[in-house]
Amino acid sequence: MLKQVSLIFLVLFACYMGVHSQKLKHLTNQIEVKAPASEVWELYRHLGISRLAADQLKNVIQSIKVLKGHGGVGTVLKLTFVPGNSSYTEKFTVIDDKKRVKVARGLQGGCLAIGCSVQTVRLDIIEKSERSSIIKSDISYAVKKEFEAKDPKPNIQLLAAAAQIAKKFLESKHNA
């Protein structure tokens, strides 16, 4: 029995180390917003930015569905893209109100569907001044060995577009 438990532990540890020893690549986007970081964070911390982006990007996002949760850690979100034949599902793993950081791990679709073994989205809301902040979007990913020649990459354009929408939305509130 002890040998079986030890073997299972060893296999699980090897799998964990295999995933975490892969070199992660990063795609990053930053945009400055003339709004306090606290307001930007309120939009980003739960489902606000996802719903706003889905509403404003109807030519890209067909639907957004919460499969589990209410916007906090553990929430599982599925985005279906136009024309409806591809989707991306992610799980919120970190929501840090103090640091204004939100992390989501890809579960299905996106880069995972084209050869990536890991895809993580990190959103940082950085206070620049009392009335200005930066939305930093970062996608980290690892490519499976057998797909390295194809060099698959996640698409950061959707996160960049969502940040532009957030900027326009938040700045229009301050200019009204």
C-alpha positions as CSV (number, residue, x, y, z in Angstrom):
1,M,0.0,0.0,0.0
2,L,2.8,2.4,0.9
3,K,4.6,1.6,-2.4
4,Q,1.4,2.4,-4.3
5,V,0.9,5.7,-2.5
6,S,4.6,6.6,-3.1
7,L,4.3,5.7,-6.8
8,I,1.1,7.8,-7.2
9,F,2.8,10.7,-5.5
10,L,5.9,10.4,-7.7
11,V,3.8,10.3,-10.9
12,L,1.7,13.3,-9.8
13,F,4.9,15.2,-8.9
14,A,6.5,14.4,-12.2
15,C,3.4,15.6,-14.1
16,Y,3.3,18.8,-12.0
17,M,7.0,19.4,-12.7
18,G,6.6,18.7,-16.4
19,V,4.0,21.4,-16.7
20,H,5.8,23.9,-14.6
21,S,9.2,23.3,-16.0
22,Q,8.1,24.4,-19.5
23,K,9.3,27.8,-20.3
24,L,6.3,30.2,-20.4
25,K,6.1,32.7,-23.1
26,H,4.3,36.0,-22.6
27,L,2.1,38.4,-24.7
28,T,1.5,41.7,-22.9
29,N,-0.7,44.8,-23.6
30,Q,-0.8,48.0,-21.6
31,I,-3.1,51.0,-21.8
32,E,-3.4,54.1,-19.7
33,V,-6.8,55.2,-18.5
34,K,-7.7,58.6,-17.1
35,A,-9.6,57.1,-14.2
36,P,-8.7,56.1,-10.6
37,A,-7.4,52.5,-10.3
38,S,-10.1,51.7,-7.8
39,E,-12.8,52.4,-10.4
40,V,-10.9,50.4,-13.1
41,W,-10.6,47.6,-10.6
42,E,-14.3,47.5,-9.9
43,L,-15.0,47.0,-13.6
44,Y,-12.3,44.3,-13.9
45,R,-12.5,42.4,-10.6
46,H,-15.6,40.3,-11.3
47,L,-17.7,39.9,-14.5
48,G,-18.1,43.6,-15.4
49,I,-15.4,43.8,-18.1
50,S,-16.5,40.5,-19.6
51,R,-20.1,41.6,-19.9
52,L,-19.1,45.1,-21.2
53,A,-16.8,43.6,-23.8
54,A,-19.4,41.0,-24.9
55,D,-21.9,43.9,-25.3
56,Q,-19.5,46.1,-27.3
57,L,-17.8,43.4,-29.4
58,K,-20.8,41.6,-30.9
59,N,-18.9,41.2,-34.1
60,V,-16.3,39.1,-32.2
61,I,-18.1,37.6,-29.1
62,Q,-21.4,35.7,-29.9
63,S,-22.1,34.9,-26.2
64,I,-20.7,34.8,-22.7
65,K,-21.9,32.2,-20.3
66,V,-21.1,31.8,-16.6
67,L,-20.8,28.0,-16.1
68,K,-20.0,28.1,-12.4
69,G,-19.8,30.9,-9.8
70,H,-20.8,34.5,-9.5
71,G,-17.6,36.3,-10.6
72,G,-15.2,35.4,-7.7
73,V,-12.4,32.9,-7.4
74,G,-13.6,29.6,-8.9
75,T,-15.9,31.2,-11.5
76,V,-15.9,29.4,-14.8
77,L,-16.6,31.5,-17.8
78,K,-17.2,30.4,-21.4
79,L,-16.9,32.8,-24.3
80,T,-18.2,31.7,-27.7
81,F,-16.9,33.6,-30.7
82,V,-18.6,34.6,-33.9
83,P,-19.6,32.7,-36.0
84,G,-20.1,30.4,-33.1
85,N,-17.7,27.6,-34.0
86,S,-15.0,28.3,-31.5
87,S,-15.0,29.1,-27.8
88,Y,-12.7,29.6,-24.8
89,T,-13.4,28.5,-21.3
90,E,-11.4,29.9,-18.3
91,K,-11.5,29.6,-14.5
92,F,-10.8,32.6,-12.2
93,T,-8.0,31.4,-9.9
94,V,-6.9,34.7,-8.2
95,I,-8.7,37.9,-7.4
96,D,-6.5,40.1,-5.2
97,D,-8.3,43.3,-4.1
98,K,-5.2,44.7,-2.4
99,K,-2.8,44.3,-5.4
100,R,-5.7,44.7,-8.0
101,V,-4.7,41.5,-9.8
102,K,-7.0,38.9,-11.4
103,V,-5.7,35.6,-12.9
104,A,-7.7,33.1,-15.0
105,R,-6.5,29.7,-16.1
106,G,-7.6,28.5,-19.6
107,L,-9.5,25.2,-19.4
108,Q,-10.5,24.7,-23.1
109,G,-10.2,26.4,-26.4
110,G,-8.1,29.4,-27.3
111,C,-4.4,28.5,-27.5
112,L,-5.1,25.2,-25.8
113,A,-7.0,24.1,-28.9
114,I,-4.0,24.7,-31.2
115,G,-1.1,23.2,-29.3
116,C,-0.5,25.0,-26.0
117,S,-0.4,23.0,-22.8
118,V,-0.9,26.0,-20.5
119,Q,-2.7,29.4,-21.0
120,T,-3.1,31.9,-18.1
121,V,-4.5,35.4,-18.3
122,R,-3.3,37.9,-15.8
123,L,-4.9,41.4,-15.4
124,D,-3.2,44.0,-13.3
125,I,-4.7,47.4,-12.6
126,I,-1.8,49.7,-11.7
127,E,-2.3,53.1,-10.0
128,K,-0.3,55.7,-11.9
129,S,-1.7,58.7,-10.1
130,E,-4.8,59.7,-8.2
131,R,-6.8,60.0,-11.4
132,S,-4.8,57.7,-13.8
133,S,-4.1,54.0,-14.0
134,I,-2.8,51.4,-16.3
135,I,-4.6,48.2,-17.4
136,K,-1.9,45.6,-18.0
137,S,-3.0,42.4,-19.7
138,D,-0.6,39.4,-19.9
139,I,-1.1,36.0,-21.4
140,S,1.4,33.4,-20.4
141,Y,1.5,30.2,-22.3
142,A,3.5,27.1,-23.0
143,V,3.6,25.1,-26.3
144,K,3.5,21.3,-26.4
145,K,6.7,19.9,-27.8
146,E,5.0,18.4,-30.8
147,F,3.5,21.8,-31.8
148,E,6.7,23.9,-31.4
149,A,7.4,24.0,-35.1
150,K,3.9,25.5,-35.7
151,D,4.6,28.1,-33.0
152,P,1.0,28.5,-31.8
153,K,0.1,31.7,-29.9
154,P,-2.9,32.9,-28.0
155,N,-4.5,36.1,-29.3
156,I,-4.1,39.1,-27.1
157,Q,-6.2,41.3,-29.4
158,L,-9.4,40.5,-27.5
159,L,-7.9,41.7,-24.2
160,A,-6.5,44.8,-25.9
161,A,-10.0,45.5,-27.3
162,A,-11.6,45.0,-23.9
163,A,-9.1,47.4,-22.4
164,Q,-9.9,50.0,-25.0
165,I,-13.6,49.6,-24.3
166,A,-13.0,49.9,-20.5
167,K,-10.9,53.1,-21.2
168,K,-13.7,54.6,-23.3
169,F,-16.4,53.6,-20.8
170,L,-14.5,54.9,-17.7
171,E,-13.2,58.1,-19.2
172,S,-16.7,59.0,-20.5
173,K,-18.0,58.7,-17.0
174,H,-15.4,61.2,-15.8
175,N,-15.9,63.6,-18.7
176,A,-19.7,63.6,-18.3
